[in-house]
Amino acid sequence: MPDQAVWKPFRDFVIRIEQTGENRYRVRGRTHDNREATTTFESPFGDKDLKIFLLTVGQPRRTVRRGRVPQPVRETEVFGRALFDAALSGAVGQLFASARHDAFLGNYGLRVQLRLSGAPHLVNLPWEFLFDGRDFLALLPDTPVVRYLDLERPPRPMRVTPPLNMLVTISAPTDLQRLDVEEEREKLQEALQAMEPDKRPHIQFTPNAQLATLQRTLRHARLRGNPFHIWHYIGHGGYDPDQRSSFLVFTTRSGAPERVDGFQLGTLFGGYPEIRLAVLNACEGARSDTEDPFAGVAAALVEKGVPAVIGMQFEISDEVAARLSAEFYTALAEGLPVDAALTEARRAVFFMPNWLEWATPVLFMRTPDGQLFDLAERAAPREAPADKKPSRGAPAVDDAALERLWIDASAAYYTDNWAEAVDRLERIVAARQSYRSAATRLETARRMLRCASAYDDGCRAMEQGDWRSAVALLSEVAEADADFRDVQRKLQEARRQARLAELYEEATLLSQAGHWQAVIRVFDRLHALTPDYPDPDDLQRRAADQIEAGERQAQAKRLYRDGIEAIDRGDWAAAEQALGGVEAIAPGFESTEALLQRVRRELQAAYPPRLVTYLAAEPEVIDEGGSLTWRLQVHNAGQADLRDVFVMRDRTAVEGPLSLAAGEARMFTFRSTFTAAGQKSRTMHVTGETERGVEVTSSVTATATVRSKPKRTTRARDRVSASISIEPETATVVAGRQLIWTVIVRNDGTVDLRRLTLERDSREIETFTLAPGQERRFTSQSRYTTPGVKEKVVSISGSAANGKRIFEADVGSVEVLPSESRRSTATPGTAPGTKLASAATFREYMKSLGRQHRSAPCPLCGVELSNFVKHYDKMHAGEPGPVPAGFSPSSASKSQKAPSPSAPAPTYRDRLKQFARDHRGEMIACPVCGVPVSTDNLLRHYDRQHPGAVGSQPVSGSAPAGRSSQRAQAPAQSPATAYREELKAAIKEFGPDDYVYCPLCETTLKASNLIRHYDKVHPGEYRT
């Protein structure tokens, strides 16, 4: 077996093709780890196309065995690319590219297995020409191409002691073109003489080409205990269209030709499983019938049990046959898999050079890994004769010396000094194999020494930027010891850098091929992995310039065509405008200059003095915050000269006064920067007059598209503005009733406003951030007990992202009426006694009010209502409220008229509100959950965490207050925990993509990431 460090292992990429209709096929691709993809295609070749290709390139033989291959032609690449695009397109192509990338990173080969049993019409296509646009797959050591027959009981490698035994049959019938048997024998022996003696197979020739002789020779070799492993056939072959099967030509006793088909030959070899390989050097030997995939001799032998068969699909020259045999059998004797050995032989032919015949061999295989033989080491040489002195053994070492060596070895072992450890342990094992655990520890030390060496080489490769070598070396270390130092981290980085280098290499190749859009896509992937990946060759800018130039050329072609069409119909004005646009965006384009001169002469003769203008934006699409150039062409299309010509934008002259002679044109450029996304238009006005005072004007408009640029929210030159309002500005309320104030803060500018602080009645309410166009609403309740005019003053202060300060304020007022006036509006029939009911019972009471009264005041806030339940669900959801003493949900019905509410009784929330007013600035324990909270934030905490809940009476003081006897005592939270809970509640007001500022470090981040940021950066911190 070959050393895996020298030869890569292979993993399979299976391509299974099935016919689904006339000339239509389905391709299923599968990787070794069972990732799958499917696509469909139509055969890119008709029968005529295939015949022309075979005649031009392959010239497949029918009755002539030897021949010359034509010189290299372009047709092979075109044909191979068409095959590749058909079978490896779409999702299968993407899966194949991913598998090749994984194979590169994993340092293994990718065997391309073609399974064509479901598409017999495609069997005869020369799939060995598969061409990915850069390489023929069959010529690459990493991607051998085999035709795999998926049969039961795949064979295992056979244990063989070299040399391999090869049986050769040369068939020369009398009635066909005569082959010189001795010459053919000498050619094969001469080819194998080029092999190294210890790798050269032992060759035996059959006395004749009779099928019976072949059978006897195989039987006798088995009886002698020296069976044959390889059968090599040299002779004629053909295809019988009547029987629809291919055959080999053997001879009778008289020397006449005798046809032997694949079924007969396969039956013979079925009794000799030691035959692991058959090589058919005959015309049509690899051909298969389009209906039966096993009709070809090669396929039939594989079906009957031969693990691998190589046939020739085209003619092969003598020198190529010699080189192919020598290289193939040499690689096979070195222990390479049969497909890898054939790839080496193909490459040897290609480097002769011979540009076509490397594709002649076709490999049919049924062994899953291509390993035909397990080559054993040769037997050890016999012992020296008795008269020679025996070699000295290892010097004797006493126990004390072994103990010292063991201590030194252990010290080196545990300090990772692997070289010294190996040296000491080898000396111990040489002296006494069974001493303690020296043998086991020696194996470990050797492995760690190899890991250390490979690790150091991998690190050096990383320093030198040789990422592929680094991946290979570090992968070797990781496979040997996954925990060795930091090999996993370095291997991950090496693979990432290798992927980046591969992407940049792809961008370079695409750039050289002129695929500019693909270059941009590759750089998108590059920047997704590493945003600042260097571009020393300036590929991305060149690609962008080429794309922009292509767009300009396309626009110029379109305008040029419009100008020609306008000239044909005599529309000189339209022609002048279209051709003027061509001159503006692509000066010197084709015959634009000459045509413009003619058009302008026609215009001067046919029309009075006038101006023709054309305006274009370059580029037409920019990103938000970018700049573009407006190109304005002004042409005096009249017969008279013009004076006092002004170019105006937004009623402001930007150029002028100028003079324009008849037929003269001038070009003006202007730069614009746009900070907001959308369609942007620019209108330019040009005015002038003739010598006689005739005024001439012209206007032109062009548009450009400004694309949004995500995550960019600040620009120093942008406008900063904010507004604040309070609703209602004026209102009336009955004394003792609640009034709801609404404060609206809006960012009217174009930059973020940070650390905005809302103050109400000189008290800070909340700190927050607003994006451009965003607004926040804040509500609060007030209850006034004394008549008069009451005012509510709110202000907002903060700073914008560009450093400007913000301050706005507003005032709302309310007239508080005496309580008698409110009671005079109460609905008759109010119950004299009330009780505090639960939220569910109070909602049923509100529903009964809605059924019986068209309008009535809300028992909780006093607002005049017509839709009671909707108001309750929106403004007081979950709050208990007063109901008449005799009211119950079961007794409420449509026939009973519910009395209208009286003045509302104080709720639990009202008591909390009054307590907070009396104890401003104190830290208390929430009487519901026990969380420490400031009295300034008590109502906000209650509304967010416990709406409608009833707790104990709040207690003044910083220590956690006791809970009501109705609830279990809750453990007090730490201030940091309480602060974290407040942060979690606060971010609920923001969307997941809104940006906020951390109140501790002022870092800008998404609202959805605030708690994660707090836990990682500020654990245990809080702010009162």
Buried (B, 14 or more C-beta within 10 A) or exposed (E): BBEEEEBBEBBBBBBBBBBEEEEEBBBBBBBBEEEEBBBBBEBBBEEEEBEEBBEEBBBBBEEEBEEEBEEEBEBBBEBBBBBBBBBBBBEBBBBBEEBBBBBBBBBBBBBBBBBBBBBBBBBBBBBBBBBBEEEBBBBBBBBBBBBBBEEEEBBEBBEBEBBBBBBBBBBBBEEBEEBEBEEBBEBBEEBBEBBEEEBBBEBEBBEBBBBEBBBEBBEEBBEEEEBBBBBBBBBBBBBBEEEEBBBBBBBBEEBEBBBBBBBBBBEBBBEBEBBBBBBBBBBBBBBBBEEBBBBBBBBBBBBBBBBBBBBBBBBBBEBBBBBBBBBBBBBBBBBBBBBBBBBBBBBBBBEEEBBBBBBBBBBBBBBBBBBBBEBEEEEEEEEEEEEEEEEEEEEEBEEEEBEEBBEBBBEBBEEEBBEBBBBBBBBBBEBBEEBBEBBEBBEBBBBBBBBBBBBEBBBEBBEEEBBBBBBBBBBBBBEBBEEBBEBBEBBEBBBBBBBBBBBBEBBBBBBEEEBBEBBBBBBEEBEEEEEEBEBEEEBBEBBBEBBBEEBBEEBBBEBBEBBBEBBEEEBBBBBBBBBBBBBBBBEEBEEBEEBBEBBBEBBBEEBEBBBBBBBBBBBBEBEBBBEBEBBBBBBBBBBBBBBEBBBBBEEEEEBBEBEBEBBBBBBBEBEBEBBEBEEBEBEBBBBBBBEEEBEBBBEBEBEBBBEEBEEEBBBEEBBBBBBBBBBBEEBEBBBBBBBBBEBBBBBBBBBBBBBBBBBBEEEEBBBBBBBBEBBBEBEBBBBBEEBEEBEBBBBBBBBBBBEBEBEBEBEBBBEBBEBEEBEEEBBEEBBEEBEBBBBEBBBBBBBBBBBBBEBBBBBBBBBEBEEBBEBBEEBBEBBBBBBBEEBEBEEBEEEEEBBBBBBBBEBBBBBBBEBBEEBEEBBBBBBBBBBBBBBBBBBBBBBBBBEBBBBBEBBEEEEBBEBBEEBEEBEBBEBBBBBBBBBEEBBEBBEEEBBBBBBBEEEBEBBBBBBEBBEEEBEEEBEE
